Amino acid sequence: MGPITFDRRRFVAAAAACALPRPGRATGTTFRLGLTPVFLDNDALVIEKLQSTFHLAMGRPIELVQRRTYQELTGLLLNGTVDAAWICGYPYLQHADQLHLVGVPVWRGRPLYRSYLIAAKGDTAAGLAELEGGSHAFSDPDSNSGWLVTASDLVRLGRTPEDFFDRTIFTYGHRNVVRAVASGLTRSGSVDGYVWEILAEVEPGLTGATRVVAKSEWLGFPPFAIRADRANEPATTRFAEVLRAFPEFEHGPATLRLLHLDGFAEGDDALFEGIAVRMRDVERLR
């Protein structure tokens, strides 16, 4: 897949095209948005800002439903317990026949991110192959950046995480992967590059105890998804409109600053082709 750029003028035009709701008390049924701490790591301020922005923009009560794992969150989305969810490209593709893409975050001008392979600051490993026999931290078994990328890289070497590493753990949070490596709990880890870069700005002492050994290719940023059979419902349609016009709403810019994001683009499934390739690599070994 070639480089994908974000057209800011098109983004602003789409935002302006969405009618802003009049101020006032929210009406209608509660809209439930699923989140996982794998991505947001239970940041209370971010959660509060997200909820208030969606509440005002959609004109209805908003409930943010958090679960520990992508498997739990995806299950809630599929069974209708939540109306939409911020998931990962990996589970999105695992259930592509049942899910519909409604928006993709834009980070540093593009709806893309990378997986980072990290080790302790003083570790001399120059690549994945030199980390053999050590302990390794993954974030979630359904995370692209926190599992799939490293697992598929190992498949390309004719190996699996189980026979390559001496010990593996799942931390269920990208910040926790960095913590595991920084503290010496594990020798290496697989982490969302966006999260590592943001931590480098807000917690430089933490990331400073680690270093990036390798970076993956650019891949589709973790998307917002709904159930495909609900794509034309008024609430989910409005949710998609609000995502694309997010900077225009009250608290929207402040929320985006907290997330270190530019906004949300419509996106398409071509963004996730690189993840699909890696999924096929892993499946061949099973």
C-alpha positions in Angstrom: 0.0 0.0 0.0 1.4 3.4 -0.9 1.5 6.4 1.3 -1.8 7.9 2.3 -2.2 11.6 3.0 -4.8 13.5 4.9 -6.5 16.3 3.0 -7.1 18.9 5.7 -9.3 21.1 3.5 -11.6 18.2 2.7 -11.7 17.4 6.4 -12.8 20.9 7.3 -15.3 21.0 4.5 -16.9 17.8 5.8 -17.0 19.2 9.3 -18.8 22.4 8.1 -21.3 20.3 6.2 -22.5 18.7 9.5 -25.3 20.6 11.2 -24.4 21.4 14.8 -27.1 20.6 17.4 -28.6 23.5 19.3 -27.4 23.8 22.9 -29.7 22.3 25.4 -30.4 19.2 27.4 -29.7 15.9 25.6 -32.7 13.9 24.4 -33.3 10.4 23.1 -31.9 7.1 24.2 -28.4 6.6 25.5 -25.7 5.9 22.9 -23.1 3.4 24.2 -19.6 3.8 23.0 -17.1 1.0 23.8 -13.5 1.6 24.7 -10.6 -0.5 26.0 -7.8 0.4 28.3 -5.4 -1.3 25.9 -5.6 2.0 24.0 -6.6 4.8 26.5 -5.3 3.2 29.6 -8.1 4.5 31.8 -7.1 8.2 31.5 -9.9 9.8 33.4 -9.6 13.2 31.9 -9.6 11.9 28.3 -12.7 9.7 29.1 -14.5 12.7 30.6 -13.7 14.9 27.6 -14.8 12.3 25.1 -18.0 11.8 26.9 -18.9 15.5 27.2 -18.0 16.1 23.5 -20.2 13.3 22.2 -23.0 14.2 24.6 -23.2 17.7 23.4 -22.6 16.9 19.7 -25.1 14.1 19.4 -27.7 15.7 21.6 -28.4 12.6 23.6 -26.9 10.8 26.7 -23.6 9.0 26.1 -22.3 6.1 28.1 -18.7 5.1 27.7 -18.3 1.3 28.3 -14.8 0.1 29.1 -13.6 -3.4 29.0 -10.1 -4.9 29.6 -9.6 -6.7 26.4 -10.3 -6.3 22.7 -12.1 -9.7 22.8 -14.5 -8.5 25.4 -15.1 -5.2 23.6 -15.6 -6.8 20.2 -18.1 -9.2 21.8 -20.1 -6.3 23.2 -20.2 -4.7 19.8 -21.3 -7.8 18.0 -24.1 -8.7 20.4 -25.4 -5.1 20.4 -24.6 -4.2 24.0 -22.6 -1.1 22.7 -23.7 0.9 19.7 -20.1 1.7 18.5 -16.6 0.9 19.6 -13.0 2.2 19.2 -11.3 -1.1 18.4 -8.2 -2.2 16.6 -7.7 -3.0 12.9 -7.0 -6.6 13.8 -10.4 -7.5 15.4 -12.0 -5.2 12.9 -10.7 -7.4 10.1 -11.4 -10.6 12.0 -15.1 -9.7 11.9 -15.1 -7.7 8.7 -18.3 -9.4 7.5 -20.2 -8.1 10.5 -18.7 -4.7 11.1 -18.8 -1.3 9.4 -16.1 1.3 9.5 -17.3 4.8 10.6 -14.1 6.7 11.3 -10.4 6.5 11.6 -8.2 8.8 13.8 -5.8 11.1 12.1 -2.4 11.4 13.7 0.3 13.8 12.5 -1.7 14.3 9.3 -2.4 10.7 8.4 -4.8 7.9 9.5 -1.8 5.7 10.1 0.5 4.4 12.8 3.2 1.9 13.4 4.1 -0.9 15.8 7.4 -0.4 17.7 9.6 -3.2 19.0 11.3 -1.8 22.1 14.0 -2.9 24.5 15.7 -1.4 27.6 17.8 1.7 26.9 21.1 -0.2 27.4 20.1 -3.3 25.4 22.4 -3.8 22.3 19.9 -5.8 20.2 19.8 -4.4 16.6 16.7 -6.2 15.5 14.1 -8.9 16.4 16.4 -11.8 15.7 18.8 -10.6 18.4 16.0 -10.8 21.1 15.7 -14.5 20.9 15.5 -16.3 24.2 14.5 -13.2 26.2 11.2 -12.3 27.8 8.7 -10.2 25.9 5.6 -8.1 26.7 2.6 -8.0 24.4 -0.4 -5.7 25.0 -3.3 -7.9 23.9 -3.7 -11.1 21.8 -6.1 -9.2 19.5 -3.9 -6.1 19.1 -2.2 -5.4 15.8 0.7 -3.3 17.1 0.8 -5.1 20.4 0.9 -8.7 19.1 0.2 -9.3 15.4 3.1 -7.4 14.0 5.7 -9.2 16.0 4.0 -12.5 15.7 3.9 -12.2 11.9 7.5 -11.0 11.8 8.5 -14.2 13.6 6.4 -16.3 11.2 8.5 -14.8 8.4 11.5 -16.1 10.3 10.0 -19.5 10.6 9.3 -19.1 14.3 6.5 -18.4 16.7 6.4 -16.2 19.9 6.1 -19.4 22.0 9.4 -21.0 20.7 11.3 -17.8 20.1 10.9 -16.0 23.4 11.7 -17.6 26.8 8.6 -16.1 28.3 5.8 -13.8 27.1 3.2 -11.8 29.1 0.1 -9.7 28.1 -0.1 -6.4 29.9 -3.5 -5.2 28.5 -2.3 -1.7 28.0 0.4 -0.2 25.8 1.7 2.0 28.6 2.1 -1.2 30.6 4.2 -2.7 27.9 6.6 0.3 28.2 6.5 -0.1 31.9 7.4 -3.8 31.7 10.4 -3.1 29.6 11.5 0.0 31.4 11.4 -1.8 34.8 13.2 -4.9 33.5 10.2 -7.2 34.0 10.7 -8.2 30.3 13.6 -7.7 28.0 11.5 -6.5 25.1 8.0 -5.5 24.1 5.6 -4.8 21.3 3.9 -1.4 21.6 1.7 1.0 19.6 4.1 3.6 18.2 1.5 6.4 18.6 1.3 5.6 22.3 5.1 5.4 22.7 5.5 8.7 20.9 2.9 10.4 23.1 4.4 8.9 26.2 7.8 10.3 25.1 6.2 13.8 25.3 4.2 13.4 28.5 6.3 10.8 30.4 9.8 11.1 29.0 11.3 9.5 32.1 9.4 6.3 31.3 10.2 6.0 27.6 13.7 7.3 28.3 14.4 3.9 30.0 13.6 2.2 26.7 14.6 2.5 23.1 13.0 1.6 19.8 14.7 -1.5 18.2 12.5 -1.6 15.1 9.4 0.0 13.6 6.8 -1.6 11.4 5.5 -0.2 8.1 2.7 2.3 8.3 -0.7 0.6 9.1 -4.3 1.7 9.5 -4.9 3.5 12.8 -7.3 1.7 15.3 -10.8 2.5 13.9 -14.2 3.3 15.2 -16.7 0.6 14.1 -20.4 -0.3 14.3 -22.3 -3.4 13.4 -22.9 -3.5 9.7 -26.6 -4.2 10.1 -27.0 -0.9 12.0 -25.1 1.3 9.5 -28.3 3.2 8.4 -29.8 3.8 11.9 -30.2 7.5 12.8 -28.0 7.2 15.9 -25.1 5.5 14.2 -25.3 7.8 11.2 -25.2 10.8 13.5 -22.2 9.3 15.4 -20.3 9.0 12.1 -21.1 12.6 11.3 -20.0 13.8 14.7 -16.7 12.0 14.3 -15.9 13.7 11.0 -16.9 17.1 12.4 -15.3 16.5 15.8 -13.1 19.7 16.0 -16.2 21.9 15.4 -18.0 20.8 18.6 -17.7 22.2 22.1 -14.7 20.5 23.9 -13.8 18.8 20.6 -10.4 20.7 20.1 -9.5 20.2 23.8 -10.3 16.5 23.5 -8.2 16.1 20.4 -5.3 17.9 22.1 -5.5 15.4 25.0 -5.4 12.6 22.5 -2.7 14.2 20.4 -4.9 13.7 17.3 -5.7 16.0 14.4 -9.3 14.7 14.1 -11.1 11.7 12.5 -11.4 10.9 8.8 -13.9 8.6 7.1 -11.3 6.1 5.9 -11.8 2.9 4.0 -10.8 -0.7 4.2 -7.7 -0.2 2.0 -6.1 1.4 5.1 -6.0 -2.1 6.7 -4.6 -4.1 3.9 -1.2 -4.3 5.6 -2.8 -5.8 8.6 -4.7 -8.3 6.4 -1.4 -9.4 4.9 0.0 -10.0 8.4 -3.1 -11.9 9.4 -2.7 -14.2 6.4 1.0 -14.8 7.4 0.0 -15.9 10.9 -2.9 -18.1 9.7 -0.5 -20.1 7.4 1.3 -21.3 10.5 -1.8 -22.5 12.3 
